[in-house]
Structures are given as C-alpha cells and as structure tokens.
Amino acid sequence: MATALGSIAEIDRELAQLRTDAETGEPFQRTSVMTHIAWVPAEWVEAAEDVLAGLAERHPSRTIVLVPDADIGDGLEASVDVETFPAGEGRQIAVETIRLRLCGSRAAAPASIVQPLLLPDLPVFLRWRGLPPFSESPFEQLVDVVDRLIVDSTEWPGLPESYARFPEVFDRVVVSDIAWARTSRWRPQLASLWPKIGNVKRIKVTGTRAQACLLAGWLRSRLGHDVELEHEEAKRLEGVDVDGEPAPFPPGDPPAPADLLGDELERFTRDGVYEEAVKAAA
C-alpha cells in the first residue's frame, strides 16, 4: 500500500525501499526508458489512471502524476508505488509511479518539485490533461523541463479558437496531439481520393470537434485553399463527406487510449504536417 509522504527526500527513500527485493535484499534493476510527467487536474484523475494502467508493461518508466489543488493550504502530499512485471529469464521490469498532490502555492511551482525526481539521461515527456493555460506559470515551467509535450485537443473547449495560441509552443518543445493521432487512418484514405479531393470546397466530419477542425486544417494546409467545415458531433470519427459524397471508410479499428498515448511516447521529432494543420484550423 502506498505511504503518505511530504518531501522529496521521503519520496527518494520510499522508492529505494520499494525497489528492493524483500527476499534477496538486492534492488531491482532499473528498466525505465523515460520519465513520464502527467499534469492531471482533479476532473481528469480517473481517466488518467485508466490510461496509465495500460502503459505499465509497454513503457516501463518513472511516472510522476501531478494533481494541482490550489484551494487548500500549502504543502505536498505524495505517494509512491513500484510494480514489477516478469521480463523472462528471471528478470523483472520495475515501474515506478509517484503521485503528487500540489497544494496551495505548490501548484504554481511544479518544476522545482519535479526536477529532482527526473531520471538522468532519459527523455522527459509531459502529458497535459485539458486545455493548457498558455503563459501561466505551471505550464510555462513544465514545458521548459521536458523534451516532449503530449495533449489531446479533444479535451479542449472553444475549438477552433483554442488552437490560436498553441503554435507559440512549437519552437519550444516537440508536440503531439492524440486527437491528431485519431485521424491517422482517415488522412491516407482521403489522400487516396486524389486528384478529385484537390478541388474540395467543403467537408462534413462526423466525430469530435477536434478531429473535425484538424482534418479541415490539414486539407487547407495541404491544398493551399480554404475548405469549409461542417461538423456533426460524435464520440469517435465515424465518417467524412467530401463535397457531399461519403468517403470510403478506412480499414482497421481505432486504437485504445493507452495505445494512442504509447505510440506518442515513441515519437521524438516534430510533426510539421500537424503544426501546419493546427495553424490552418485556427
């Protein structure tokens, strides 16, 4: 069971103890391939935990879950878990999860808490749940200490206007958007309609608002002319009409949320096509 902790030193001691084999007294070999930070406001905690549970064996990492709570007194409430999974030939994979509730003013200064917990010489990923508060201290600080930012603009209100400030981030950190990843089966399918789609004037997208805006932005940026967007709300991308004609449905099934995040954790370079799609969507 996780122990309540109140300082970085206590977190380090608890990690060392949990990573020690109770039978042999030897520490488990560290198998982390990254530090994965997740900024998770209270309303996203349940969804985030479900996704993290599906990632453990696929991406052994040190995961730092930050739950901001500025409405209660200053302080740090932490717990640590270490899970082990068999890796064959008698080896074990150890997965570390540090959960931090940032209370009061601590919620505005997450970088000073996170930096001592980062694994040296490994990439650092930040999954930001909800719409990032551009220019505000928590977001600005964390962007400066990570190698990659992962968002899901499906979670953002006010689209497409919410995309307007996002390009400011592109030159500071490599960005991934899970909403964009969910369009990956449809983009080649639409491109296969060339040359007819080169003259498209209007598309209707049945899916999330983010998927609709990004597909329209993608077409505008690739074709170099405006494409009118009609959107019909759905929980998943169910169809695209091109100038009134339904596009063929792409093969395969949509990936699970943990698989989507896992795929983004394997990408390290900028996606210029996505960046142009965001600019055109806004």
Protein Blocks (a to p, Z undefined) as FASTA:
>chain_A
ZZddfbfklmmmmmmmmmpcfklopacddfbfbdcdddddfklmmmmmmmmmmmmmmmgc
ddddddddfkbccddddddddddddeejhiacdddddddddehjllmmmmlmmmmmpcgh
iacddddehjddehiaklmmmmmmcfbdcddfklpghiaklmmmmmmmmmmpccddfklm
mmmmmmmmmmmmpcklmmcfbdcddddfklmmmmmmmmmmmnopacdddddddfbdfbdc
eehiacdddedjdddfklmmmmmmmpcbdcfklmmmmmmmZZ
